[in-house]
Amino acid sequence: MFTILTVLIIFVCLLLAVVVLIQNPKGGGLGAGFGSGGASVMGGVKDTNDFLVKATWTLGIGLFVLCILANAFLPAAQQQGDKPDQPATKTKVEDLIKK
């Protein structure tokens, strides 16, 4: 399950990056470079901008939820990790001294 969530997170991140780059800020943005004029004929510039803003919010919230879910399904071995507050065992210290 963790692997599936990780793949979904990567996919949503890529989509979010594309949607953000396509948005038309005051100065133009990448949307103008890719011929966004055709999109304005289809539904109007205002409708396109509204769709991109809604898509950005939806993908952002989806990314947040997927990250929380991925943390919940994180394998137990990775959740605990090394405990730095515990001292090293005596055998490990002796092995280091011998080397």
Backbone as JSON Lines, residues from 0, in Angstrom:
{"i":0,"aa":"M","n":[0.82,-1.19,0.0],"ca":[0.0,0.0,0.0],"c":[0.87,1.25,0.0]}
{"i":1,"aa":"F","n":[1.98,1.21,0.74],"ca":[2.88,2.35,0.81],"c":[3.45,2.67,-0.57]}
{"i":2,"aa":"T","n":[3.78,1.63,-1.34],"ca":[4.35,1.84,-2.67],"c":[3.32,2.48,-3.6]}
{"i":3,"aa":"I","n":[2.09,2.05,-3.53],"ca":[1.03,2.64,-4.36],"c":[0.85,4.1,-4.02]}
{"i":4,"aa":"L","n":[0.84,4.42,-2.73],"ca":[0.69,5.81,-2.31],"c":[1.88,6.65,-2.76]}
{"i":5,"aa":"T","n":[3.07,6.08,-2.72],"ca":[4.25,6.82,-3.17],"c":[4.17,7.13,-4.66]}
{"i":6,"aa":"V","n":[3.72,6.17,-5.45],"ca":[3.56,6.41,-6.89],"c":[2.49,7.48,-7.13]}
{"i":7,"aa":"L","n":[1.4,7.43,-6.39],"ca":[0.36,8.45,-6.52],"c":[0.87,9.83,-6.13]}
{"i":8,"aa":"I","n":[1.69,9.91,-5.09],"ca":[2.26,11.19,-4.67],"c":[3.13,11.76,-5.77]}
{"i":9,"aa":"I","n":[3.96,10.94,-6.38],"ca":[4.82,11.41,-7.47],"c":[3.98,11.89,-8.65]}
{"i":10,"aa":"F","n":[2.93,11.15,-8.99],"ca":[2.05,11.53,-10.1],"c":[1.36,12.86,-9.82]}
{"i":11,"aa":"V","n":[0.84,13.04,-8.6],"ca":[0.16,14.28,-8.24],"c":[1.15,15.45,-8.23]}
{"i":12,"aa":"C","n":[2.38,15.21,-7.79],"ca":[3.4,16.27,-7.8],"c":[3.69,16.72,-9.23]}
{"i":13,"aa":"L","n":[3.81,15.78,-10.14],"ca":[4.07,16.14,-11.54],"c":[2.89,16.92,-12.13]}
{"i":14,"aa":"L","n":[1.67,16.45,-11.87],"ca":[0.49,17.17,-12.36],"c":[0.41,18.58,-11.77]}
{"i":15,"aa":"L","n":[0.71,18.7,-10.49],"ca":[0.66,19.99,-9.82],"c":[1.69,20.95,-10.42]}
{"i":16,"aa":"A","n":[2.88,20.45,-10.71],"ca":[3.91,21.28,-11.33],"c":[3.46,21.76,-12.7]}
{"i":17,"aa":"V","n":[2.86,20.88,-13.48],"ca":[2.38,21.26,-14.82],"c":[1.28,22.3,-14.73]}
{"i":18,"aa":"V","n":[0.32,22.11,-13.83],"ca":[-0.8,23.04,-13.69],"c":[-0.3,24.41,-13.23]}
{"i":19,"aa":"V","n":[0.65,24.43,-12.32],"ca":[1.18,25.7,-11.84],"c":[1.94,26.42,-12.95]}
{"i":20,"aa":"L","n":[2.7,25.68,-13.74],"ca":[3.46,26.31,-14.82],"c":[2.57,26.81,-15.95]}
{"i":21,"aa":"I","n":[1.44,26.19,-16.16],"ca":[0.53,26.6,-17.23],"c":[-0.25,27.86,-16.86]}
{"i":22,"aa":"Q","n":[-0.43,28.12,-15.58],"ca":[-1.23,29.28,-15.16],"c":[-0.67,30.56,-15.75]}
{"i":23,"aa":"N","n":[-1.54,31.5,-15.99],"ca":[-1.19,32.75,-16.64],"c":[-1.08,33.87,-15.6]}
{"i":24,"aa":"P","n":[0.14,34.14,-15.12],"ca":[0.27,35.25,-14.18],"c":[0.16,36.58,-14.93]}
{"i":25,"aa":"K","n":[0.37,37.68,-14.24],"ca":[0.24,38.99,-14.86],"c":[1.16,39.16,-16.06]}
{"i":26,"aa":"G","n":[2.34,38.53,-16.02],"ca":[3.31,38.72,-17.09],"c":[3.19,37.74,-18.24]}
{"i":27,"aa":"G","n":[2.41,36.71,-18.16],"ca":[2.28,35.79,-19.28],"c":[2.36,34.35,-18.84]}
{"i":28,"aa":"G","n":[3.53,33.89,-18.42],"ca":[3.7,32.51,-17.98],"c":[3.95,31.56,-19.12]}
{"i":29,"aa":"L","n":[4.1,30.3,-18.82],"ca":[4.37,29.31,-19.84],"c":[3.15,29.02,-20.7]}
{"i":30,"aa":"G","n":[1.97,29.32,-20.21],"ca":[0.76,29.09,-20.98],"c":[0.78,29.87,-22.29]}
{"i":31,"aa":"A","n":[1.32,31.08,-22.27],"ca":[1.39,31.89,-23.48],"c":[2.38,31.29,-24.47]}
{"i":32,"aa":"G","n":[3.44,30.69,-23.97],"ca":[4.44,30.1,-24.84],"c":[3.96,28.85,-25.55]}
{"i":33,"aa":"F","n":[3.02,28.14,-24.98],"ca":[2.5,26.92,-25.58],"c":[1.22,27.16,-26.36]}
{"i":34,"aa":"G","n":[0.9,28.39,-26.63],"ca":[-0.28,28.68,-27.43],"c":[-1.57,28.54,-26.69]}
{"i":35,"aa":"S","n":[-1.68,29.2,-25.55],"ca":[-2.92,29.11,-24.79],"c":[-4.05,29.89,-25.44]}
{"i":36,"aa":"G","n":[-3.79,30.52,-26.56],"ca":[-4.85,31.23,-27.27],"c":[-5.95,30.29,-27.7]}
{"i":37,"aa":"G","n":[-5.62,29.06,-28.04],"ca":[-6.63,28.08,-28.41],"c":[-7.53,27.73,-27.25]}
{"i":38,"aa":"A","n":[-7.0,27.75,-26.06],"ca":[-7.8,27.45,-24.88],"c":[-8.79,28.57,-24.6]}
{"i":39,"aa":"S","n":[-8.42,29.8,-24.93],"ca":[-9.32,30.91,-24.68],"c":[-10.5,30.88,-25.64]}
{"i":40,"aa":"V","n":[-10.32,30.33,-26.83],"ca":[-11.42,30.21,-27.77],"c":[-12.42,29.17,-27.28]}
{"i":41,"aa":"M","n":[-11.89,28.13,-26.64],"ca":[-12.73,27.01,-26.24],"c":[-13.7,27.39,-25.11]}
{"i":42,"aa":"G","n":[-13.21,28.03,-24.07],"ca":[-14.1,28.29,-22.95],"c":[-13.94,29.68,-22.38]}
{"i":43,"aa":"G","n":[-13.11,30.47,-22.98],"ca":[-12.86,31.8,-22.45],"c":[-11.71,31.79,-21.48]}
{"i":44,"aa":"V","n":[-11.0,32.91,-21.43],"ca":[-9.81,32.99,-20.57],"c":[-10.2,32.89,-19.1]}
{"i":45,"aa":"K","n":[-11.29,33.52,-18.71],"ca":[-11.71,33.49,-17.31],"c":[-12.03,32.07,-16.87]}
{"i":46,"aa":"D","n":[-12.73,31.32,-17.72],"ca":[-13.07,29.93,-17.37],"c":[-11.83,29.07,-17.26]}
{"i":47,"aa":"T","n":[-10.87,29.3,-18.16],"ca":[-9.62,28.53,-18.11],"c":[-8.86,28.82,-16.83]}
{"i":48,"aa":"N","n":[-8.76,30.09,-16.46],"ca":[-8.05,30.46,-15.23],"c":[-8.75,29.9,-14.0]}
{"i":49,"aa":"D","n":[-10.08,29.93,-14.0],"ca":[-10.83,29.36,-12.87],"c":[-10.57,27.86,-12.75]}
{"i":50,"aa":"F","n":[-10.54,27.17,-13.89],"ca":[-10.28,25.74,-13.87],"c":[-8.88,25.45,-13.33]}
{"i":51,"aa":"L","n":[-7.89,26.24,-13.76],"ca":[-6.51,26.0,-13.31],"c":[-6.36,26.29,-11.82]}
{"i":52,"aa":"V","n":[-7.04,27.31,-11.34],"ca":[-6.98,27.61,-9.9],"c":[-7.62,26.48,-9.1]}
{"i":53,"aa":"K","n":[-8.78,26.0,-9.55],"ca":[-9.45,24.89,-8.86],"c":[-8.61,23.61,-8.93]}
{"i":54,"aa":"A","n":[-7.97,23.38,-10.07],"ca":[-7.12,22.2,-10.21],"c":[-5.91,22.3,-9.28]}
{"i":55,"aa":"T","n":[-5.35,23.48,-9.14],"ca":[-4.21,23.67,-8.24],"c":[-4.59,23.37,-6.8]}
{"i":56,"aa":"W","n":[-5.72,23.92,-6.36],"ca":[-6.17,23.68,-5.0],"c":[-6.5,22.2,-4.77]}
{"i":57,"aa":"T","n":[-7.16,21.59,-5.74],"ca":[-7.54,20.18,-5.6],"c":[-6.29,19.3,-5.53]}
{"i":58,"aa":"L","n":[-5.34,19.53,-6.41],"ca":[-4.12,18.73,-6.4],"c":[-3.29,18.97,-5.14]}
{"i":59,"aa":"G","n":[-3.26,20.21,-4.67],"ca":[-2.54,20.52,-3.43],"c":[-3.13,19.81,-2.22]}
{"i":60,"aa":"I","n":[-4.45,19.86,-2.12],"ca":[-5.12,19.18,-1.01],"c":[-4.96,17.67,-1.15]}
{"i":61,"aa":"G","n":[-5.06,17.16,-2.38],"ca":[-4.86,15.73,-2.61],"c":[-3.46,15.29,-2.23]}
{"i":62,"aa":"L","n":[-2.47,16.11,-2.54],"ca":[-1.09,15.79,-2.17],"c":[-0.92,15.74,-0.65]}
{"i":63,"aa":"F","n":[-1.54,16.69,0.03],"ca":[-1.48,16.71,1.5],"c":[-2.09,15.44,2.09]}
{"i":64,"aa":"V","n":[-3.26,15.06,1.59],"ca":[-3.94,13.87,2.1],"c":[-3.14,12.61,1.79]}
{"i":65,"aa":"L","n":[-2.58,12.53,0.59],"ca":[-1.77,11.35,0.23],"c":[-0.53,11.23,1.11]}
{"i":66,"aa":"C","n":[0.08,12.36,1.45],"ca":[1.26,12.33,2.33],"c":[0.89,11.84,3.73]}
{"i":67,"aa":"I","n":[-0.24,12.29,4.23],"ca":[-0.7,11.82,5.55],"c":[-1.0,10.32,5.5]}
{"i":68,"aa":"L","n":[-1.67,9.87,4.45],"ca":[-1.97,8.44,4.32],"c":[-0.69,7.61,4.18]}
{"i":69,"aa":"A","n":[0.27,8.12,3.41],"ca":[1.53,7.39,3.23],"c":[2.25,7.24,4.57]}
{"i":70,"aa":"N","n":[2.17,8.27,5.39],"ca":[2.79,8.18,6.71],"c":[2.09,7.15,7.58]}
{"i":71,"aa":"A","n":[0.79,7.03,7.44],"ca":[0.04,6.05,8.22],"c":[0.37,4.62,7.8]}
{"i":72,"aa":"F","n":[0.68,4.42,6.51],"ca":[0.99,3.09,6.0],"c":[2.49,2.83,5.91]}
{"i":73,"aa":"L","n":[3.3,3.68,6.5],"ca":[4.75,3.51,6.48],"c":[5.11,2.2,7.18]}
{"i":74,"aa":"P","n":[5.96,1.39,6.56],"ca":[6.33,0.12,7.21],"c":[6.93,0.36,8.6]}
{"i":75,"aa":"A","n":[6.66,-0.58,9.51],"ca":[7.07,-0.42,10.91],"c":[8.58,-0.25,11.06]}
{"i":76,"aa":"A","n":[9.37,-0.92,10.25],"ca":[10.83,-0.82,10.37],"c":[11.3,0.59,10.04]}
{"i":77,"aa":"Q","n":[10.64,1.27,9.16],"ca":[11.05,2.62,8.79],"c":[10.51,3.66,9.77]}
{"i":78,"aa":"Q","n":[9.43,3.36,10.46],"ca":[8.87,4.3,11.41],"c":[9.77,4.46,12.62]}
{"i":79,"aa":"Q","n":[10.32,3.34,13.12],"ca":[11.12,3.41,14.33],"c":[12.51,3.95,14.04]}
{"i":80,"aa":"G","n":[13.16,3.43,13.01],"ca":[14.49,3.89,12.66],"c":[15.49,3.64,13.77]}
{"i":81,"aa":"D","n":[16.64,4.28,13.67],"ca":[17.64,4.2,14.74],"c":[17.24,5.14,15.85]}
{"i":82,"aa":"K","n":[17.47,4.69,17.06],"ca":[17.15,5.52,18.22],"c":[18.45,6.15,18.73]}
{"i":83,"aa":"P","n":[18.72,7.38,18.37],"ca":[19.99,8.0,18.74],"c":[20.14,8.28,20.22]}
{"i":84,"aa":"D","n":[19.04,8.3,20.98],"ca":[19.14,8.6,22.41],"c":[19.6,7.41,23.24]}
{"i":85,"aa":"Q","n":[19.67,6.22,22.62],"ca":[20.14,5.05,23.34],"c":[21.64,4.88,23.1]}
{"i":86,"aa":"P","n":[22.39,4.55,24.15],"ca":[23.84,4.37,23.97],"c":[24.15,3.12,23.16]}
{"i":87,"aa":"A","n":[25.31,3.12,22.54],"ca":[25.73,1.96,21.74],"c":[25.97,0.78,22.68]}
{"i":88,"aa":"T","n":[25.75,-0.41,22.18],"ca":[25.97,-1.6,23.01],"c":[27.45,-1.8,23.22]}
{"i":89,"aa":"K","n":[27.79,-2.55,24.25],"ca":[29.18,-2.75,24.63],"c":[29.95,-3.5,23.54]}
{"i":90,"aa":"T","n":[29.3,-4.45,22.88],"ca":[30.0,-5.23,21.86],"c":[30.37,-4.35,20.67]}
{"i":91,"aa":"K","n":[29.53,-3.42,20.3],"ca":[29.86,-2.54,19.19],"c":[31.03,-1.62,19.54]}
{"i":92,"aa":"V","n":[31.07,-1.13,20.76],"ca":[32.17,-0.27,21.18],"c":[33.47,-1.06,21.21]}
{"i":93,"aa":"E","n":[33.44,-2.28,21.71],"ca":[34.64,-3.11,21.74],"c":[35.14,-3.41,20.33]}
{"i":94,"aa":"D","n":[34.23,-3.66,19.41],"ca":[34.64,-3.91,18.03],"c":[35.3,-2.69,17.41]}
{"i":95,"aa":"L","n":[34.8,-1.51,17.73],"ca":[35.4,-0.28,17.19],"c":[36.79,-0.04,17.77]}
{"i":96,"aa":"I","n":[36.98,-0.37,19.05],"ca":[38.28,-0.16,19.69],"c":[39.32,-1.13,19.12]}
{"i":97,"aa":"K","n":[38.93,-2.35,18.82],"ca":[39.85,-3.35,18.29],"c":[40.36,-2.96,16.91]}
{"i":98,"aa":"K","n":[39.57,-2.27,16.14],"ca":[39.96,-1.9,14.78],"c":[40.85,-0.75,14.82]}
